[in-house]
């Protein structure tokens, strides 16, 4: 047997299709904390369009909402028979205890991400999902989830005797790449105090250290900043909420023909 291909550096997008409210609010937040790239598809009828945009993905289908069970079965068959969606890895989420359903999706359809029977204990359900994601190398070789920020993601920071503004290019829970509107050179390993990030209307305060820089095509310089590991949990949660918002916006773009 040959070796399996190495996972990509960026990992896989993980979709929850027709998720219930608990998954939307709590499980997804925990998976984001675990640095997984999680997105929601609120209407099952739109899922295949999103899969077509991101075919190397993992998708958990909530059998309890959206389609009837026969329609979910038909949906799974359509995805499996579509050559353009051959890399989509499906799994099932449900509170339904019927063993015949598990038999169908595990044995007949042989879904690679399994059949997960949800329980009222969210921690147990989340733990099972995490094991499935680990087995499918969903995080890839990267350690932290990073997103490319929208143009209106701004920041300001005090440098000596002046307050400098700028914009964030890339962001993760542990650091960022940013452009500052100043000619002042930032020395390697210099400390930046009280960086104020403007994340979709939410202010986030962090400290950081300059770890390097790189030139941009427009002649400006992007600085790579590592956040202080002692950043308060509530500030990190603001960053993660923003990461989730950026990720979720890509679903709307996949459904918008103008963005293609």
C-alpha positions in Angstrom: 0.0 0.0 0.0 1.4 3.4 -0.9 1.8 6.3 1.5 -1.2 8.7 1.7 -0.5 12.2 0.4 0.7 14.7 3.0 -2.1 17.1 4.1 -2.0 20.6 2.7 -0.5 23.4 4.9 -3.7 25.4 5.1 -5.9 22.4 6.0 -9.6 22.0 5.0 -12.7 24.1 5.3 -15.2 22.4 7.6 -18.9 23.0 6.8 -21.9 22.3 9.0 -24.9 22.0 6.8 -28.3 23.0 8.2 -26.8 23.2 11.7 -29.0 23.4 14.8 -28.7 26.4 17.2 -26.4 24.6 19.6 -23.9 23.7 16.9 -24.0 27.3 15.5 -23.4 29.0 18.9 -21.3 26.6 20.9 -19.7 23.8 19.0 -18.4 26.1 16.3 -17.0 28.5 18.8 -15.0 25.7 20.4 -13.8 24.4 17.1 -12.5 27.9 16.2 -10.7 27.9 19.6 -9.1 24.7 18.5 -7.9 26.5 15.3 -10.2 24.8 12.8 -11.6 26.6 9.8 -15.4 26.2 10.4 -18.2 27.6 8.3 -22.0 27.2 8.3 -24.4 26.5 5.4 -27.8 27.4 6.7 -29.8 25.9 3.9 -29.1 22.4 2.7 -30.3 23.2 -0.8 -27.4 25.6 -1.3 -24.7 23.2 0.0 -23.6 21.7 -3.4 -23.0 25.2 -4.8 -20.6 25.9 -1.9 -18.9 22.5 -2.2 -18.3 23.3 -5.9 -16.4 26.4 -4.8 -14.4 24.5 -2.1 -14.4 20.9 -3.2 -11.5 19.8 -0.9 -13.7 20.2 2.2 -15.3 18.3 5.0 -19.1 18.7 5.5 -21.2 17.5 8.4 -24.9 17.1 7.5 -27.5 17.7 10.2 -30.2 15.0 9.4 -32.6 16.5 11.9 -33.3 19.7 9.9 -33.8 20.9 6.4 -34.4 17.9 4.2 -36.5 14.9 5.0 -34.4 11.8 5.6 -35.1 10.4 2.1 -34.0 13.7 0.6 -30.9 13.7 2.7 -30.2 10.2 1.3 -30.7 11.5 -2.2 -28.4 14.5 -1.4 -25.6 12.2 -0.3 -26.0 10.1 -3.4 -25.8 13.2 -5.6 -22.6 14.4 -4.0 -21.0 11.0 -4.1 -21.9 10.6 -7.8 -20.7 14.0 -8.9 -17.1 13.7 -10.1 -16.4 17.4 -9.4 -17.3 16.8 -5.7 -15.3 13.6 -5.4 -13.0 15.1 -2.7 -15.8 16.3 -0.5 -15.8 14.2 2.7 -19.2 13.9 4.3 -20.3 13.0 7.8 -23.6 12.8 9.6 -24.8 14.6 12.7 -28.1 13.6 14.3 -30.0 13.1 17.6 -31.9 10.2 16.0 -31.1 6.9 17.8 -32.3 4.7 14.9 -29.6 2.1 14.3 -30.7 1.5 10.7 -29.7 5.1 9.9 -26.2 4.5 11.2 -26.1 1.3 9.2 -27.1 3.0 6.1 -24.6 5.9 6.2 -21.7 4.0 7.7 -22.0 0.7 5.8 -23.9 1.5 2.6 -22.6 5.0 1.9 -19.3 4.5 3.8 -19.1 8.2 4.6 -15.5 9.0 5.5 -16.4 11.4 8.4 -18.8 8.9 10.0 -22.1 9.0 11.7 -22.1 11.0 14.9 -25.0 10.6 17.2 -25.3 13.9 19.1 -26.0 13.9 22.9 -27.3 16.6 25.2 -23.8 16.9 26.6 -22.2 19.3 24.2 -18.7 18.4 25.4 -19.1 14.7 24.3 -20.4 15.6 20.9 -17.7 18.2 20.3 -15.0 15.7 21.4 -16.3 13.2 18.8 -16.2 15.8 16.1 -12.7 16.8 17.0 -11.5 13.2 16.8 -13.0 12.9 13.3 -11.3 16.1 12.2 -8.0 15.0 13.6 -8.3 11.6 11.8 -9.0 13.5 8.5 -6.1 15.9 9.1 -8.5 18.8 8.8 -6.1 21.3 10.3 -3.3 20.4 7.8 0.2 21.3 8.8 -0.6 24.8 10.1 -0.9 25.3 13.9 -3.1 28.4 13.9 -6.1 29.5 11.9 -5.3 32.6 9.9 -7.6 34.7 7.7 -7.0 37.4 5.1 -8.7 40.5 6.5 -11.1 42.8 4.8 -9.8 46.2 3.7 -11.7 48.0 6.5 -9.8 46.1 9.3 -7.9 49.0 10.8 -5.6 49.4 13.8 -3.7 52.1 15.6 -0.6 51.9 17.9 1.5 54.4 19.8 5.1 54.6 18.6 7.2 56.8 20.8 5.5 60.2 20.7 2.9 59.6 18.0 -0.2 57.5 17.4 0.1 55.7 14.1 -2.8 54.1 12.2 -2.8 51.4 9.6 -4.6 48.3 8.4 -4.4 44.6 9.2 -3.6 42.2 6.2 -3.7 38.8 7.9 -4.9 37.9 11.4 -4.7 34.9 13.7 -5.3 34.5 17.4 -1.5 34.7 17.9 -0.4 37.4 15.5 -0.9 39.5 12.4 0.6 41.1 9.4 -0.1 44.8 9.1 0.8 48.0 7.3 1.4 51.2 9.2 1.0 54.7 7.9 4.4 55.9 8.9 7.9 56.2 7.6 9.3 55.2 10.9 11.3 51.9 10.8 10.3 49.2 13.3 13.3 47.4 14.7 13.2 43.6 14.9 11.9 42.4 18.3 10.8 45.9 19.2 7.7 45.8 21.5 4.4 47.5 20.5 2.3 48.5 23.4 -1.5 49.0 23.3 -2.3 48.0 19.7 -5.9 48.8 19.1 -7.6 46.5 16.5 -10.9 47.6 15.0 -12.6 44.3 14.2 -16.0 44.8 12.6 -17.0 47.4 15.1 -15.4 45.7 18.0 -12.3 47.2 19.6 -9.6 44.7 20.7 -6.5 45.7 22.7 -3.3 43.7 22.4 0.4 44.1 22.8 3.0 42.6 20.5 6.5 42.1 19.3 7.8 42.8 15.7 9.1 39.6 14.3 10.0 40.8 10.8 8.7 42.6 7.7 8.2 42.0 4.0 7.8 44.4 1.0 4.5 44.7 -0.7 3.8 45.4 -4.4 2.6 48.9 -3.7 6.0 49.8 -2.2 4.8 49.7 1.4 6.0 47.3 4.0 4.0 44.6 5.9 5.2 44.1 9.5 4.7 40.7 11.1 3.7 41.1 14.8 3.4 38.3 17.3 0.9 39.0 20.1 1.9 38.8 23.7 1.1 35.2 24.9 -0.4 36.7 28.0 -3.2 38.4 25.9 -6.4 38.2 28.0 -8.9 35.5 27.0 -11.6 38.0 26.4 -9.5 39.8 23.8 -8.6 36.5 22.1 -12.3 35.7 21.9 -12.9 39.0 20.1 -10.2 38.0 17.5 -11.8 34.5 17.1 -15.2 36.0 16.6 -13.8 38.2 13.8 -12.0 35.2 12.3 -15.3 33.3 12.2 -17.1 36.3 10.6 -14.5 36.5 7.9 -14.7 32.8 7.2 -18.5 32.9 7.1 -18.5 35.7 4.6 -16.8 33.3 2.1 -20.0 31.2 2.1 -22.0 34.2 1.0 -19.4 34.9 -1.7 -19.6 31.3 -2.9 -23.4 31.7 -3.4 -23.1 35.1 -5.1 -22.5 34.7 -8.9 -21.1 38.2 -9.1 -18.1 37.2 -6.9 -17.1 34.3 -9.1 
